[in-house]
Amino acid sequence: MNRKTLVLPAVVGLLAPVLAACGSSGSGSSSDNAIVVGTTDRFEATKDAPAPLDPAYAYDVGTWNILRQTVQTLMIQPKGEGNPVPEAAEKCGFTDTGNERYACTLRDGLKFANGDKITAEDVKYSIDRAMRIKADSGVFALLSTVDTVETQGDSEVIFHLKTADATFPYKLSTPVAGIVNPDDYEKDKLRDGFEVDGSGPYTLSVDQKNDAITTATFTKNPNYKGTLKVNNTKVEMRSFADATAMGTALTKGDIDVMTRTMSPTQIQKLSDDTGGDVDLVEMPGLEIRYLAFNTDAATVRTKAVREAMAQVIDRGELVSKVYGTEADPLYSLVPATITGHSNSFFNKYGDPSVTKAKSLLSKADISTPVKLTLHYTTDHYGPATKDEFEQLQKQLNDSGLFDVSIKGTPWSTFRQAEQKGKYDVYGMGWFPDFPDADNYLAPFLDKDNTLGSPYANSEIISTLIPESRREADRLAASKSLTAIQDIVATDVPMIPLWQGKQYVAARDDITGTAYALNSSSTLQLWELGRGAGN
């Protein structure tokens, strides 16, 4: 029987579902009994992005979900709630009262998958390399507070920070801080293609076609030494063109697990079904969606245009008509379940109002209708993205104040274009690098922001972000974090839209699905096992 796993409202990172199912699995996965996982994420090597899996470049949830299985980090986010814990490190911690000196001791016997010993110099090399290359993905900005990295002997690594950064342990749990072998990764050049070598729980091999991965095979690494219990010997991740094809493969038994991104229709059907041998697991999620602006573009350079859009958009209607119960309206870049969240956009704009929007444009001498194109990616955030943008288009055009068209583009082209400032208005999603308010603000608003946005606010960059990072007690950082969110609502470089839940569908002989994703949408393949259908 198919049962929806219900998760009561919980603090960030707490996953406590209870899975119940009956029936037998007809899984026809693979001959060596590998657990087969489906995804609609695409992994492509292109002219503009030839090194999608290099830890110094990769910066999206799909590529990070490959790296988290294969490249080990000093720290790791636990599968339940709580602060990051040591992984490749035996212990880590701040050694001063100002949160500016962070020291780690490596575990004894660490080796890369090929058997080479891992030393503190390898950790230093990996961090220095990412900072030196400064890839245009912007991922290096996660290490922006690092001044120098020092080693003492083979096992001690000391990070000297430019400023206090209470979030630094989280940053050491992200793939950009992954430990790589200097023999495989040049210090000044990204590693093109799909080869990944590390010391994580799995090794990686791939099948590819037309410079895109079709199947990524994760095989248990016999040299792995860390905190993770690996509950399988092999996992295959297959990339599907769309959610429909992925769903068909699950129904037929060609795959065992279906991850992101399922369609709202699929999720509702799995939730409603009263029979079958596939279970739907619902978990708290921290994914957000937002509109971003190139604030230098002529069409949206005037703040009143952006304010008017914020005043017209009806998030409740958008969520209801496109995502139903799978998402909630969002009035800040920081999700409602994160410490430091403030409903800044609602506080400033209140309920949607065409009258107020018209007044904003009139006072700024903006002629209406304002002609705009909203850009979105067709193959990265799920099949409902087009429906979402059609709804946004309708809301804005129905106001009579805008003449909006929409245009969809594949992610491989879309990402490069938005970073180069080719889009005036575009839709983006964000899966947090780690569950802290800083990670919903700094990546978009600090220097070297990941969007390549021209928007810069000196108070945010020079005062508020550093202030917030000085507070080890994240509740104490709320004043600075709220001030940042209020400035965003006033200047409108972005408009938050919604935050979503996350789901996994699996055949009922698969165990560990309750922890297959953590709150940051990190895929934890080591949690999956194969049992007997009930």
SEVO-376283 format. One record per residue (C-alpha): y negated, z negated, x; residue number from 0; residue in one letter. Coordinates in steps of 0.2 Angstrom, whole numbers, plus 5000, padded with zeros to 4 digits. Layout:
[r [Y Z X] NUM 'A'],
...
This chain:
[r [5000 5000 5000] 0 'M'],
[r [4983 5004 5006] 1 'N'],
[r [4972 4989 5006] 2 'R'],
[r [4954 4988 5011] 3 'K'],
[r [4950 4975 5024] 4 'T'],
[r [4936 4965 5019] 5 'L'],
[r [4925 4956 5031] 6 'V'],
[r [4913 4943 5025] 7 'L'],
[r [4895 4943 5032] 8 'P'],
[r [4896 4936 5049] 9 'A'],
[r [4886 4933 5065] 10 'V'],
[r [4884 4947 5077] 11 'V'],
[r [4901 4952 5086] 12 'G'],
[r [4912 4941 5075] 13 'L'],
[r [4926 4951 5069] 14 'L'],
[r [4938 4942 5057] 15 'A'],
[r [4947 4954 5046] 16 'P'],
[r [4964 4950 5038] 17 'V'],
[r [4975 4966 5037] 18 'L'],
[r [4988 4968 5023] 19 'A'],
[r [4998 4983 5020] 20 'A'],
[r [5015 4989 5015] 21 'C'],
[r [5025 5005 5016] 22 'G'],
[r [5033 5014 5031] 23 'S'],
[r [5025 5025 5044] 24 'S'],
[r [5030 5043 5046] 25 'G'],
[r [5020 5044 5062] 26 'S'],
[r [5024 5060 5071] 27 'G'],
[r [5011 5056 5085] 28 'S'],
[r [5018 5061 5102] 29 'S'],
[r [5035 5062 5110] 30 'S'],
[r [5032 5048 5122] 31 'D'],
[r [5027 5036 5108] 32 'N'],
[r [5009 5036 5114] 33 'A'],
[r [4997 5030 5101] 34 'I'],
[r [4986 5044 5095] 35 'V'],
[r [4968 5041 5090] 36 'V'],
[r [4957 5054 5082] 37 'G'],
[r [4938 5056 5084] 38 'T'],
[r [4925 5068 5080] 39 'T'],
[r [4915 5065 5096] 40 'D'],
[r [4914 5080 5107] 41 'R'],
[r [4915 5079 5125] 42 'F'],
[r [4907 5095 5133] 43 'E'],
[r [4902 5100 5151] 44 'A'],
[r [4886 5111 5149] 45 'T'],
[r [4874 5119 5161] 46 'K'],
[r [4861 5106 5157] 47 'D'],
[r [4874 5092 5157] 48 'A'],
[r [4888 5096 5169] 49 'P'],
[r [4893 5078 5172] 50 'A'],
[r [4896 5070 5155] 51 'P'],
[r [4908 5056 5161] 52 'L'],
[r [4899 5051 5177] 53 'D'],
[r [4894 5032 5174] 54 'P'],
[r [4877 5036 5182] 55 'A'],
[r [4874 5049 5168] 56 'Y'],
[r [4884 5045 5152] 57 'A'],
[r [4874 5037 5139] 58 'Y'],
[r [4881 5040 5122] 59 'D'],
[r [4894 5030 5112] 60 'V'],
[r [4908 5044 5114] 61 'G'],
[r [4907 5045 5133] 62 'T'],
[r [4905 5027 5135] 63 'W'],
[r [4921 5024 5125] 64 'N'],
[r [4930 5034 5138] 65 'I'],
[r [4922 5025 5152] 66 'L'],
[r [4925 5008 5145] 67 'R'],
[r [4944 5011 5146] 68 'Q'],
[r [4944 5017 5164] 69 'T'],
[r [4929 5011 5174] 70 'V'],
[r [4929 4992 5177] 71 'Q'],
[r [4913 4981 5176] 72 'T'],
[r [4909 4964 5183] 73 'L'],
[r [4906 4957 5165] 74 'M'],
[r [4913 4962 5148] 75 'I'],
[r [4908 4959 5130] 76 'Q'],
[r [4922 4948 5122] 77 'P'],
[r [4931 4955 5107] 78 'K'],
[r [4925 4941 5096] 79 'G'],
[r [4908 4934 5096] 80 'E'],
[r [4899 4926 5111] 81 'G'],
[r [4890 4931 5128] 82 'N'],
[r [4898 4942 5140] 83 'P'],
[r [4912 4935 5151] 84 'V'],
[r [4918 4940 5169] 85 'P'],
[r [4930 4954 5170] 86 'E'],
[r [4930 4962 5188] 87 'A'],
[r [4921 4946 5193] 88 'A'],
[r [4930 4929 5194] 89 'E'],
[r [4913 4921 5190] 90 'K'],
[r [4895 4926 5188] 91 'C'],
[r [4879 4917 5185] 92 'G'],
[r [4860 4914 5188] 93 'F'],
[r [4857 4904 5203] 94 'T'],
[r [4839 4900 5201] 95 'D'],
[r [4829 4893 5187] 96 'T'],
[r [4819 4908 5184] 97 'G'],
[r [4833 4920 5179] 98 'N'],
[r [4829 4932 5194] 99 'E'],
[r [4844 4929 5205] 100 'R'],
[r [4861 4933 5198] 101 'Y'],
[r [4877 4931 5209] 102 'A'],
[r [4895 4937 5206] 103 'C'],
[r [4911 4933 5215] 104 'T'],
[r [4924 4947 5213] 105 'L'],
[r [4942 4943 5208] 106 'R'],
[r [4955 4943 5222] 107 'D'],
[r [4966 4958 5224] 108 'G'],
[r [4955 4970 5214] 109 'L'],
[r [4960 4988 5217] 110 'K'],
[r [4955 5005 5211] 111 'F'],
[r [4969 5015 5202] 112 'A'],
[r [4973 5024 5218] 113 'N'],
[r [4977 5008 5227] 114 'G'],
[r [4961 5007 5237] 115 'D'],
[r [4954 4989 5239] 116 'K'],
[r [4938 4985 5230] 117 'I'],
[r [4925 4976 5239] 118 'T'],
[r [4907 4969 5236] 119 'A'],
[r [4901 4985 5245] 120 'E'],
[r [4909 4996 5232] 121 'D'],
[r [4899 4986 5218] 122 'V'],
[r [4883 4988 5228] 123 'K'],
[r [4886 5006 5231] 124 'Y'],
[r [4889 5009 5212] 125 'S'],
[r [4873 5001 5206] 126 'I'],
[r [4862 5008 5220] 127 'D'],
[r [4869 5025 5216] 128 'R'],
[r [4865 5025 5198] 129 'A'],
[r [4847 5019 5202] 130 'M'],
[r [4845 5032 5215] 131 'R'],
[r [4851 5047 5205] 132 'I'],
[r [4840 5042 5190] 133 'K'],
[r [4849 5054 5179] 134 'A'],
[r [4839 5062 5165] 135 'D'],
[r [4849 5054 5152] 136 'S'],
[r [4839 5038 5155] 137 'G'],
[r [4854 5027 5157] 138 'V'],
[r [4848 5020 5174] 139 'F'],
[r [4834 5011 5164] 140 'A'],
[r [4847 4998 5160] 141 'L'],
[r [4846 4993 5178] 142 'L'],
[r [4827 4993 5179] 143 'S'],
[r [4825 4975 5182] 144 'T'],
[r [4836 4976 5198] 145 'V'],
[r [4826 4975 5214] 146 'D'],
[r [4839 4974 5227] 147 'T'],
[r [4858 4971 5228] 148 'V'],
[r [4865 4961 5242] 149 'E'],
[r [4883 4957 5248] 150 'T'],
[r [4890 4943 5257] 151 'Q'],
[r [4907 4946 5264] 152 'G'],
[r [4920 4956 5254] 153 'D'],
[r [4918 4947 5237] 154 'S'],
[r [4900 4941 5235] 155 'E'],
[r [4887 4952 5226] 156 'V'],
[r [4869 4945 5223] 157 'I'],
[r [4857 4954 5212] 158 'F'],
[r [4839 4951 5216] 159 'H'],
[r [4828 4955 5200] 160 'L'],
[r [4810 4961 5200] 161 'K'],
[r [4807 4950 5185] 162 'T'],
[r [4817 4937 5174] 163 'A'],
[r [4830 4945 5163] 164 'D'],
[r [4841 4934 5153] 165 'A'],
[r [4850 4950 5146] 166 'T'],
[r [4856 4955 5163] 167 'F'],
[r [4874 4949 5161] 168 'P'],
[r [4875 4960 5146] 169 'Y'],
[r [4869 4975 5156] 170 'K'],
[r [4882 4972 5169] 171 'L'],
[r [4895 4974 5155] 172 'S'],
[r [4889 4992 5152] 173 'T'],
[r [4897 5008 5160] 174 'P'],
[r [4881 5012 5171] 175 'V'],
[r [4886 4996 5180] 176 'A'],
[r [4904 5002 5182] 177 'G'],
[r [4912 5001 5199] 178 'I'],
[r [4916 5018 5207] 179 'V'],
[r [4925 5023 5223] 180 'N'],
[r [4913 5030 5236] 181 'P'],
[r [4927 5042 5241] 182 'D'],
[r [4926 5050 5223] 183 'D'],
[r [4907 5049 5219] 184 'Y'],
[r [4894 5055 5231] 185 'E'],
[r [4879 5044 5232] 186 'K'],
[r [4866 5056 5228] 187 'D'],
[r [4875 5068 5217] 188 'K'],
[r [4883 5067 5199] 189 'L'],
[r [4901 5071 5198] 190 'R'],
[r [4903 5087 5187] 191 'D'],
[r [4917 5089 5175] 192 'G'],
[r [4929 5077 5167] 193 'F'],
[r [4937 5067 5181] 194 'E'],
[r [4935 5048 5180] 195 'V'],
[r [4942 5036 5194] 196 'D'],
[r [4940 5018 5192] 197 'G'],
[r [4949 5001 5191] 198 'S'],
[r [4949 4999 5172] 199 'G'],
[r [4965 4996 5161] 200 'P'],
[r [4969 5015 5160] 201 'Y'],
[r [4968 5030 5170] 202 'T'],
[r [4962 5046 5162] 203 'L'],
[r [4969 5064 5161] 204 'S'],
[r [4962 5077 5150] 205 'V'],
[r [4966 5094 5142] 206 'D'],
[r [4951 5105 5140] 207 'Q'],
[r [4946 5121 5132] 208 'K'],
[r [4930 5130 5134] 209 'N'],
[r [4922 5116 5144] 210 'D'],
[r [4926 5103 5131] 211 'A'],
[r [4940 5090 5130] 212 'I'],
[r [4953 5093 5117] 213 'T'],
[r [4964 5078 5122] 214 'T'],
[r [4960 5063 5133] 215 'A'],
[r [4976 5054 5138] 216 'T'],
[r [4974 5035 5144] 217 'F'],
[r [4989 5029 5154] 218 'T'],
[r [4991 5010 5158] 219 'K'],
[r [4984 5007 5175] 220 'N'],
[r [4997 4998 5186] 221 'P'],
[r [4984 4992 5198] 222 'N'],
[r [4972 4985 5184] 223 'Y'],
[r [4968 4966 5187] 224 'K'],
[r [4956 4959 5174] 225 'G'],
[r [4955 4948 5159] 226 'T'],
[r [4961 4961 5146] 227 'L'],
[r [4979 4961 5139] 228 'K'],
[r [4984 4979 5137] 229 'V'],
[r [4996 4981 5122] 230 'N'],
[r [5002 4999 5125] 231 'N'],
[r [5007 5010 5139] 232 'T'],
[r [4998 5026 5133] 233 'K'],
[r [4984 5032 5121] 234 'V'],
[r [4979 5049 5117] 235 'E'],
[r [4962 5053 5110] 236 'M'],
[r [4961 5069 5101] 237 'R'],
[r [4944 5077 5097] 238 'S'],
[r [4942 5086 5080] 239 'F'],
[r [4930 5098 5074] 240 'A'],
[r [4925 5088 5059] 241 'D'],
[r [4930 5073 5048] 242 'A'],
[r [4941 5084 5036] 243 'T'],
[r [4952 5090 5050] 244 'A'],
[r [4954 5072 5057] 245 'M'],
[r [4958 5065 5040] 246 'G'],
[r [4971 5079 5037] 247 'T'],
[r [4979 5075 5054] 248 'A'],
[r [4980 5056 5049] 249 'L'],
[r [4988 5060 5032] 250 'T'],
[r [5001 5072 5040] 251 'K'],
[r [5005 5059 5053] 252 'G'],
[r [4999 5069 5068] 253 'D'],
[r [4988 5055 5073] 254 'I'],
[r [4990 5036 5071] 255 'D'],
[r [4972 5030 5070] 256 'V'],
[r [4955 5038 5064] 257 'M'],
[r [4939 5032 5071] 258 'T'],
[r [4921 5038 5071] 259 'R'],
[r [4915 5047 5062] 260 'T'],
[r [4923 5047 5044] 261 'M'],
[r [4914 5054 5029] 262 'S'],
[r [4908 5043 5015] 263 'P'],
[r [4920 5052 5004] 264 'T'],
[r [4934 5048 5015] 265 'Q'],
[r [4930 5030 5017] 266 'I'],
[r [4928 5028 4998] 267 'Q'],
[r [4944 5037 4995] 268 'K'],
[r [4954 5026 5007] 269 'L'],
[r [4945 5010 5000] 270 'S'],
[r [4950 5015 4982] 271 'D'],
[r [4968 5021 4985] 272 'D'],
[r [4982 5010 4978] 273 'T'],
[r [4996 5017 4988] 274 'G'],
[r [5001 5025 5005] 275 'G'],
[r [5004 5019 5022] 276 'D'],
[r [4986 5021 5029] 277 'V'],
[r [4975 5005 5030] 278 'D'],
[r [4956 5005 5031] 279 'L'],
[r [4948 4991 5041] 280 'V'],
[r [4930 4988 5038] 281 'E'],
[r [4920 4978 5052] 282 'M'],
[r [4902 4973 5054] 283 'P'],
[r [4892 4986 5063] 284 'G'],
[r [4876 4987 5072] 285 'L'],
[r [4873 5006 5072] 286 'E'],
[r [4856 5011 5066] 287 'I'],
[r [4847 5028 5061] 288 'R'],
[r [4829 5032 5063] 289 'Y'],
[r [4817 5046 5064] 290 'L'],
[r [4808 5049 5081] 291 'A'],
[r [4791 5058 5084] 292 'F'],
[r [4785 5067 5099] 293 'N'],
[r [4768 5059 5098] 294 'T'],
[r [4760 5072 5108] 295 'D'],
[r [4764 5086 5096] 296 'A'],
[r [4750 5093 5086] 297 'A'],
[r [4759 5091 5069] 298 'T'],
[r [4761 5072 5071] 299 'V'],
[r [4749 5067 5084] 300 'R'],
[r [4738 5059 5071] 301 'T'],
[r [4745 5042 5067] 302 'K'],
[r [4740 5044 5048] 303 'A'],
[r [4754 5058 5047] 304 'V'],
[r [4767 5046 5053] 305 'R'],
[r [4761 5032 5043] 306 'E'],
[r [4761 5043 5027] 307 'A'],
[r [4779 5047 5031] 308 'M'],
[r [4783 5029 5033] 309 'A'],
[r [4774 5025 5016] 310 'Q'],
[r [4784 5039 5006] 311 'V'],
[r [4802 5037 5013] 312 'I'],
[r [4813 5027 5001] 313 'D'],
[r [4826 5020 5011] 314 'R'],
[r [4835 5012 4996] 315 'G'],
[r [4837 5029 4987] 316 'E'],
[r [4842 5037 5004] 317 'L'],
[r [4856 5025 5007] 318 'V'],
[r [4862 5024 4989] 319 'S'],
[r [4863 5043 4987] 320 'K'],
[r [4871 5047 5004] 321 'V'],
[r [4880 5032 5011] 322 'Y'],
[r [4883 5020 4996] 323 'G'],
[r [4889 5003 5001] 324 'T'],
[r [4892 5009 5019] 325 'E'],
[r [4874 5006 5025] 326 'A'],
[r [4859 4995 5021] 327 'D'],
[r [4841 5000 5022] 328 'P'],
[r [4832 4995 5038] 329 'L'],
[r [4814 4990 5041] 330 'Y'],
[r [4814 4988 5059] 331 'S'],
[r [4823 4995 5075] 332 'L'],
[r [4832 4979 5076] 333 'V'],
[r [4846 4976 5064] 334 'P'],
[r [4845 4962 5051] 335 'A'],
[r [4860 4953 5059] 336 'T'],
[r [4852 4952 5076] 337 'I'],
[r [4842 4937 5082] 338 'T'],
[r [4824 4942 5083] 339 'G'],
[r [4824 4954 5068] 340 'H'],
[r [4808 4956 5058] 341 'S'],
[r [4806 4967 5042] 342 'N'],
[r [4790 4974 5050] 343 'S'],
[r [4790 4991 5041] 344 'F'],
[r [4792 4983 5024] 345 'F'],
[r [4779 4970 5028] 346 'N'],
[r [4766 4983 5032] 347 'K'],
[r [4770 4997 5020] 348 'Y'],
[r [4779 4988 5006] 349 'G'],
[r [4788 4999 4993] 350 'D'],
[r [4787 5018 4994] 351 'P'],
[r [4770 5024 4987] 352 'S'],
[r [4764 5042 4986] 353 'V'],
[r [4746 5035 4981] 354 'T'],
[r [4745 5025 4997] 355 'K'],
[r [4752 5039 5008] 356 'A'],
[r [4739 5051 5000] 357 'K'],
[r [4725 5039 5004] 358 'S'],
[r [4730 5037 5022] 359 'L'],
[r [4730 5056 5024] 360 'L'],
[r [4713 5058 5015] 361 'S'],
[r [4705 5045 5026] 362 'K'],
[r [4711 5054 5042] 363 'A'],
[r [4705 5071 5035] 364 'D'],
[r [4722 5078 5035] 365 'I'],
[r [4724 5093 5024] 366 'S'],
[r [4740 5093 5013] 367 'T'],
[r [4754 5098 5012] 368 'P'],
[r [4757 5094 5030] 369 'V'],
[r [4770 5106 5036] 370 'K'],
[r [4784 5099 5047] 371 'L'],
[r [4802 5103 5053] 372 'T'],
[r [4814 5088 5054] 373 'L'],
[r [4828 5091 5066] 374 'H'],
[r [4845 5084 5066] 375 'Y'],
[r [4862 5086 5075] 376 'T'],
[r [4876 5093 5066] 377 'T'],
[r [4891 5086 5075] 378 'D'],
[r [4887 5069 5082] 379 'H'],
[r [4883 5056 5069] 380 'Y'],
[r [4895 5061 5055] 381 'G'],
[r [4897 5074 5041] 382 'P'],
[r [4884 5065 5030] 383 'A'],
[r [4869 5068 5042] 384 'T'],
[r [4865 5085 5033] 385 'K'],
[r [4865 5076 5016] 386 'D'],
[r [4854 5063 5024] 387 'E'],
[r [4841 5075 5030] 388 'F'],
[r [4841 5085 5013] 389 'E'],
[r [4837 5069 5005] 390 'Q'],
[r [4823 5065 5017] 391 'L'],
[r [4816 5083 5014] 392 'Q'],
[r [4817 5081 4995] 393 'K'],
[r [4808 5064 4996] 394 'Q'],
[r [4794 5070 5007] 395 'L'],
[r [4792 5087 4998] 396 'N'],
[r [4792 5079 4981] 397 'D'],
[r [4777 5068 4986] 398 'S'],
[r [4767 5084 4986] 399 'G'],
[r [4760 5078 5003] 400 'L'],
[r [4772 5087 5014] 401 'F'],
[r [4780 5104 5016] 402 'D'],
[r [4796 5100 5026] 403 'V'],
[r [4810 5111 5032] 404 'S'],
[r [4826 5104 5041] 405 'I'],
[r [4836 5112 5055] 406 'K'],
[r [4853 5106 5062] 407 'G'],
[r [4858 5109 5079] 408 'T'],
[r [4874 5105 5089] 409 'P'],
[r [4873 5089 5100] 410 'W'],
[r [4875 5098 5116] 411 'S'],
[r [4859 5108 5113] 412 'T'],
[r [4850 5095 5102] 413 'F'],
[r [4850 5081 5115] 414 'R'],
[r [4843 5091 5129] 415 'Q'],
[r [4829 5099 5117] 416 'A'],
[r [4823 5082 5111] 417 'E'],
[r [4822 5075 5128] 418 'Q'],
[r [4812 5089 5134] 419 'K'],
[r [4800 5087 5119] 420 'G'],
[r [4804 5102 5110] 421 'K'],
[r [4805 5094 5093] 422 'Y'],
[r [4790 5086 5084] 423 'D'],
[r [4801 5075 5072] 424 'V'],
[r [4820 5072 5074] 425 'Y'],
[r [4834 5061 5068] 426 'G'],
[r [4843 5049 5080] 427 'M'],
[r [4856 5036 5079] 428 'G'],
[r [4858 5021 5091] 429 'W'],
[r [4874 5011 5095] 430 'F'],
[r [4869 4996 5105] 431 'P'],
[r [4873 4995 5123] 432 'D'],
[r [4874 4976 5120] 433 'F'],
[r [4871 4965 5104] 434 'P'],
[r [4853 4959 5108] 435 'D'],
[r [4836 4964 5101] 436 'A'],
[r [4830 4969 5118] 437 'D'],
[r [4842 4984 5117] 438 'N'],
[r [4835 4990 5101] 439 'Y'],
[r [4817 4990 5108] 440 'L'],
[r [4817 4992 5127] 441 'A'],
[r [4827 5009 5128] 442 'P'],
[r [4814 5017 5117] 443 'F'],
[r [4798 5008 5121] 444 'L'],
[r [4799 5003 5140] 445 'D'],
[r [4795 5015 5155] 446 'K'],
[r [4808 5028 5157] 447 'D'],
[r [4813 5027 5139] 448 'N'],
[r [4829 5036 5134] 449 'T'],
[r [4821 5048 5122] 450 'L'],
[r [4809 5055 5134] 451 'G'],
[r [4795 5050 5122] 452 'S'],
[r [4777 5051 5127] 453 'P'],
[r [4773 5035 5117] 454 'Y'],
[r [4768 5021 5128] 455 'A'],
[r [4760 5004 5123] 456 'N'],
[r [4754 4994 5138] 457 'S'],
[r [4756 4977 5129] 458 'E'],
[r [4774 4981 5125] 459 'I'],
[r [4778 4987 5142] 460 'I'],
[r [4768 4975 5153] 461 'S'],
[r [4768 4959 5142] 462 'T'],
[r [4780 4958 5128] 463 'L'],
[r [4796 4965 5135] 464 'I'],
[r [4795 4954 5151] 465 'P'],
[r [4791 4939 5140] 466 'E'],
[r [4806 4941 5129] 467 'S'],
[r [4817 4943 5144] 468 'R'],
[r [4812 4927 5151] 469 'R'],
[r [4820 4917 5137] 470 'E'],
[r [4838 4913 5139] 471 'A'],
[r [4837 4906 5122] 472 'D'],
[r [4836 4922 5112] 473 'R'],
[r [4829 4913 5097] 474 'L'],
[r [4814 4907 5108] 475 'A'],
[r [4811 4926 5112] 476 'A'],
[r [4808 4929 5093] 477 'S'],
[r [4789 4928 5094] 478 'K'],
[r [4788 4942 5108] 479 'S'],
[r [4801 4952 5099] 480 'L'],
[r [4792 4951 5082] 481 'T'],
[r [4776 4956 5090] 482 'A'],
[r [4784 4972 5097] 483 'I'],
[r [4792 4976 5080] 484 'Q'],
[r [4775 4974 5072] 485 'D'],
[r [4766 4986 5085] 486 'I'],
[r [4780 4999 5081] 487 'V'],
[r [4776 4998 5062] 488 'A'],
[r [4758 5000 5066] 489 'T'],
[r [4759 5014 5078] 490 'D'],
[r [4774 5023 5071] 491 'V'],
[r [4782 5031 5086] 492 'P'],
[r [4798 5030 5075] 493 'M'],
[r [4803 5026 5058] 494 'I'],
[r [4819 5015 5055] 495 'P'],
[r [4830 5021 5041] 496 'L'],
[r [4846 5012 5039] 497 'W'],
[r [4860 5001 5048] 498 'Q'],
[r [4878 5005 5045] 499 'G'],
[r [4895 4997 5045] 500 'K'],
[r [4910 5003 5055] 501 'Q'],
[r [4927 5008 5050] 502 'Y'],
[r [4944 5012 5057] 503 'V'],
[r [4959 5019 5047] 504 'A'],
[r [4976 5018 5054] 505 'A'],
[r [4994 5020 5049] 506 'R'],
[r [5002 5004 5045] 507 'D'],
[r [5013 5002 5060] 508 'D'],
[r [4998 5001 5071] 509 'I'],
[r [4993 4983 5076] 510 'T'],
[r [4977 4977 5084] 511 'G'],
[r [4966 4988 5073] 512 'T'],
[r [4955 4973 5068] 513 'A'],
[r [4949 4973 5086] 514 'Y'],
[r [4949 4991 5090] 515 'A'],
[r [4930 4991 5089] 516 'L'],
[r [4918 4977 5094] 517 'N'],
[r [4901 4974 5086] 518 'S'],
[r [4893 4987 5098] 519 'S'],
[r [4905 5000 5092] 520 'S'],
[r [4915 4999 5109] 521 'T'],
[r [4932 5007 5107] 522 'L'],
[r [4945 4994 5114] 523 'Q'],
[r [4961 5005 5115] 524 'L'],
[r [4970 4991 5124] 525 'W'],
[r [4970 4981 5108] 526 'E'],
[r [4981 4994 5099] 527 'L'],
[r [5000 4992 5098] 528 'G'],
[r [5014 4999 5089] 529 'R'],
[r [5024 4988 5077] 530 'G'],
[r [5034 4991 5061] 531 'A'],
[r [5027 4996 5045] 532 'G'],
[r [5029 4983 5031] 533 'N'],
